[in-house]
Amino acid sequence: MKKAIIIGYPVGHARSPLIHGYWLGKMGIKGDYERAEVKPGDVAAALRRFGREGYAGGNVTVPHKEEAFLACDHVSEAARRAGAVNTFWYENGQLVGDNTDGAGFAAHLEQQYPGWNNPAASILILGAGGAARGLIGPLAARKPRRIRIANRSPARAQTLCDAFAQTGVSIEALAWEAREAALADTSLLINTTSQGMAGQAPLDIALDNLPKTAIVADIVYVPLETALLADARKRGLPVLDGLGMLLHQAVPGFERWFGARPVVDDALRARIVEDLLSPAPRKEG
Ligand SMILES: NC(=O)c1ccc[n+]([C@@H]2O[C@H](COP(=O)([O-])OP(=O)(O)OC[C@H]3O[C@@H](n4cnc5c(N)ncnc54)[C@H](OP(=O)(O)O)[C@@H]3O)[C@@H](O)[C@H]2O)c1
């Protein structure tokens, strides 16, 4: 029986076991997906031990994505650019890492809005943390007209622009104060800051300048409908929530460990939404 595992610290809140458990059941695959709490500093040893214990691979969640990246013998281009690993497996005894977060976002976007990049999009990303770093490569690969990044700490936005300067797509850092003026020429707005997350203040932005056709995306998914998305919906703008990204990022890992490509369907989404809305207090992850 094939088995995979997710590590985090803590890890009790992670939804990945629900997602992979759903696919294992639906596809009739004999397999198991477990979770393990691993302390910071112990990631490399844990990932090697899982290989010896016969796991096919697994996922890495907060706060271990960077530590897992450093532990890998080989990483994908996406992981290298992100400096973080969220999916791992073993090849000939070697530990291999990938980062599927950005591809998950793009897959969800394409599923919901197939024409989002026609005409070529002007993308405004708010935030320049780990999640923003993961999104830029897959978005740039779709050849949008341009990508702009506004972050509270401007140096981090500039670092990201420098890291992705060779993609062939115009990429520019904006001052945080310039974010509302920039909306006038934005066709896809993406919040990658932690603002709007349960326990945090809502994202501070007025959407008045956005064109009526602009898509508003939030990668935060606890709550499922952030204040940003609620505001956009009220204005009649198309919206994209963060849950789809979480579901789609799981597809490549499942295929690699269990040998069959799963589908993100309505029943899976409904199952995770039910869990998110359950009364027990759960954190994002
Ligand atoms: N849907 C998914 O599958 C998925 C996947 C990954 C992450 N996420 C979510 O994405 C969010 C960001 O994750 P991350 O890993 O990128 O975190 P991170 O590396 O800690 O980055 C946090 C970002 O939020 C900004 N920020 C924090 N407080 C702010 C404030 N008061 N005003 C303006 N900006 C503020 C930070 O700006 P500074 O640089 O100025 O500090 C930084 O750009 C989290 O909510 C996370 O749960 C979702």
The ligand as a MOL file (V3000), in Angstrom:
LIG
                    3D

  0  0  0     0  0            999 V3000
M  V30 BEGIN CTAB
M  V30 COUNTS 48 52 0 0 0
M  V30 BEGIN ATOM
M  V30 1 N -4.5450 29.3100 -0.6980 0
M  V30 2 C -3.4060 28.6980 -0.4860 0
M  V30 3 O -3.2150 27.5370 -0.8830 0
M  V30 4 C -2.2950 29.4300 0.2170 0
M  V30 5 C -0.9660 28.9900 0.0570 0
M  V30 6 C 0.0550 29.7280 0.6980 0
M  V30 7 C -0.2730 30.8180 1.5090 0
M  V30 8 N -1.5750 31.1920 1.6540 0 CHG=1
M  V30 9 C -1.9150 32.3620 2.4930 0
M  V30 10 O -1.2670 33.5040 1.9620 0
M  V30 11 C -0.9780 34.4410 3.0020 0
M  V30 12 C 0.4760 34.8810 2.9220 0
M  V30 13 O 1.3260 33.7580 3.1330 0
M  V30 14 P 2.9140 33.8820 3.0000 0
M  V30 15 O 3.4530 32.5210 3.2130 0
M  V30 16 O 3.3010 34.6370 1.7850 0 CHG=-1
M  V30 17 O 3.2570 34.7900 4.2840 0
M  V30 18 P 4.5490 35.6960 4.5270 0
M  V30 19 O 5.7150 35.1750 3.7700 0
M  V30 20 O 4.6300 35.8600 6.0080 0
M  V30 21 O 4.1640 37.1310 3.8640 0
M  V30 22 C 3.1530 37.9220 4.4260 0
M  V30 23 C 2.8670 39.1060 3.5090 0
M  V30 24 O 1.8010 39.8610 4.0870 0
M  V30 25 C 2.2230 41.2300 4.2300 0
M  V30 26 N 1.5970 41.8450 5.3960 0
M  V30 27 C 1.5280 41.3510 6.6570 0
M  V30 28 N 0.8760 42.2150 7.4550 0
M  V30 29 C 0.5400 43.2830 6.6900 0
M  V30 30 C -0.1440 44.5220 6.9460 0
M  V30 31 N -0.5980 44.8340 8.1700 0
M  V30 32 N -0.3370 45.3750 5.8970 0
M  V30 33 C 0.1380 45.0820 4.6710 0
M  V30 34 N 0.7930 43.9360 4.3750 0
M  V30 35 C 0.9930 43.0470 5.3670 0
M  V30 36 C 3.7360 41.1410 4.3760 0
M  V30 37 O 4.3140 42.3970 4.1030 0
M  V30 38 P 5.7880 42.7710 4.6620 0
M  V30 39 O 6.7610 42.1640 3.6830 0
M  V30 40 O 5.7970 44.2500 4.6620 0
M  V30 41 O 5.8860 42.1760 6.0410 0
M  V30 42 C 4.0510 40.0630 3.3330 0
M  V30 43 O 4.0450 40.6070 2.0320 0
M  V30 44 C -1.3490 33.7420 4.3040 0
M  V30 45 O -2.6510 34.1480 4.6730 0
M  V30 46 C -1.3420 32.2800 3.8960 0
M  V30 47 O -2.1370 31.4890 4.7240 0
M  V30 48 C -2.5930 30.5370 1.0150 0
M  V30 END ATOM
M  V30 BEGIN BOND
M  V30 1 1 1 2
M  V30 2 2 2 3
M  V30 3 1 2 4
M  V30 4 1 4 5
M  V30 5 2 4 48
M  V30 6 2 5 6
M  V30 7 1 6 7
M  V30 8 2 7 8
M  V30 9 1 8 9
M  V30 10 1 8 48
M  V30 11 1 9 10
M  V30 12 1 9 46
M  V30 13 1 10 11
M  V30 14 1 11 12
M  V30 15 1 11 44
M  V30 16 1 12 13
M  V30 17 1 13 14
M  V30 18 2 14 15
M  V30 19 1 14 16
M  V30 20 1 14 17
M  V30 21 1 17 18
M  V30 22 2 18 19
M  V30 23 1 18 20
M  V30 24 1 18 21
M  V30 25 1 21 22
M  V30 26 1 22 23
M  V30 27 1 23 24
M  V30 28 1 23 42
M  V30 29 1 24 25
M  V30 30 1 25 26
M  V30 31 1 25 36
M  V30 32 1 26 27
M  V30 33 1 26 35
M  V30 34 2 27 28
M  V30 35 1 28 29
M  V30 36 1 29 30
M  V30 37 2 29 35
M  V30 38 1 30 31
M  V30 39 2 30 32
M  V30 40 1 32 33
M  V30 41 2 33 34
M  V30 42 1 34 35
M  V30 43 1 36 37
M  V30 44 1 36 42
M  V30 45 1 37 38
M  V30 46 2 38 39
M  V30 47 1 38 40
M  V30 48 1 38 41
M  V30 49 1 42 43
M  V30 50 1 44 45
M  V30 51 1 44 46
M  V30 52 1 46 47
M  V30 END BOND
M  V30 END CTAB
M  END
